[in-house]
């Protein structure tokens, strides 16, 4: 059961916490087959900030040799002994450049690799989108196995 | 203007000037004021499109929060395209809105706008009238876009029939641009355009 909750992105309510009725309503409508289009489309605005924890856990790297690479945000060259933050996609940025960006949205400014967020609604959206893609792929496989 | 924005624009400006797209005449970038907050872009209409041979000017406003927020860009040259407002020049392009990323630069944005001219997105229109014509009457759309490119962007293809119709409305005392908009909107049917202008 715990796995099922985890898969659906659900958790128990804290003491005194009220359920998020809008989120329930949205799930209900999706389950009824309404708003299906939303999951083939995009999140309608800039995705939310990266999770605090993910930002704090970014690897810090000291630049050890002069190489011809710019920070993609300020476009200045990295110099020897500069401190840089490395995203999981291995792109490097100055700390003072990448932090304001991640406080605004959750993706790598260079390749759009997504960090997790603290936004429940957005995480649910991402999960549902992934499942919609999986369903589509399964259906395609089934179709191909039957007709080829 | 915030320091980081001005510094970055200066760097970008240098980068653009050295780029092969500038050398090849695809894009151009000019400063409008001394504090680096306003620039003027220029893109060449891509080959094999109705915009071929035209030169399109763009107004670029750099916000104080750049590059954390996208630059504000609109067409100053009038253009007939599903994703550009034929009235205001406003552009519907995802990277200028929710798909902006701080590593995008004025150079990549100008190239994206140029690419938009080659591949319109009629399902995400800025100008509903143009998008409708694009979907339902692609041939007429092409001619109209070519005509606008000829008149406003210095394109080479003059469409004699369209010029005649605009002239007819001019003879009735209608403003030239207004006449062109009405005719373009009503698929170049003179009667319907006239009706709309005089009602």
Boltz contact constraints between the chains, C-beta under 6 A:
constraints:
  - contact:
      token1: [A, 45]
      token2: [B, 98]
      max_distance: 6.0
  - contact:
      token1: [A, 46]
      token2: [B, 98]
      max_distance: 6.0
  - contact:
      token1: [A, 72]
      token2: [B, 103]
      max_distance: 6.0
  - contact:
      token1: [A, 73]
      token2: [B, 102]
      max_distance: 6.0
  - contact:
      token1: [A, 74]
      token2: [B, 8]
      max_distance: 6.0
  - contact:
      token1: [A, 75]
      token2: [B, 8]
      max_distance: 6.0
  - contact:
      token1: [A, 75]
      token2: [B, 11]
      max_distance: 6.0
  - contact:
      token1: [A, 100]
      token2: [B, 68]
      max_distance: 6.0
  - contact:
      token1: [A, 101]
      token2: [B, 68]
      max_distance: 6.0
  - contact:
      token1: [A, 101]
      token2: [B, 102]
      max_distance: 6.0
  - contact:
      token1: [A, 104]
      token2: [B, 68]
      max_distance: 6.0
  - contact:
      token1: [A, 109]
      token2: [B, 101]
      max_distance: 6.0
  - contact:
      token1: [A, 109]
      token2: [B, 102]
      max_distance: 6.0
  - contact:
      token1: [A, 109]
      token2: [B, 103]
      max_distance: 6.0
  - contact:
      token1: [A, 110]
      token2: [B, 103]
      max_distance: 6.0
